[in-house]
Amino acid sequence: MKKHYTAAFKAKLVVELLKEEKTLSQLASEHQVHPNQLRQWRDRVLKEMASLFDKKSQTADLLTAHEEQIEELYAEIGKLTAQLSWLKKKSGLDPAAR
């Protein structure tokens, strides 16, 4: 079974690792985490650290994701509307078809 760690747990371990008071192997064994996993978390934090201070990038990413979600929802509405009108027509419930 695959273990799932909370974001707070990951952050705590990465902070401890960056303090360099203990080695990566020591921290991994103390917290029953594979050293490679701990290394991946540290590398990800270091890679994405600069983006934490870039508000424009975060805002643009959120705006893009929101616009994509709106487009998907409008597409779904169109699809459902077409299906509903087809069902009404086939069932004889459409007053415009009478």
Protein Blocks (a to p, Z undefined) as FASTA:
>chain_A
ZZdddfklmmmmmmmmmnomacfklmmmmnopafklmmmmmmmmmmmmmmmmmmklmmmm
mmmmmmmmmmmmmmmmmmmmmmmmmmmmmnopamklZZ
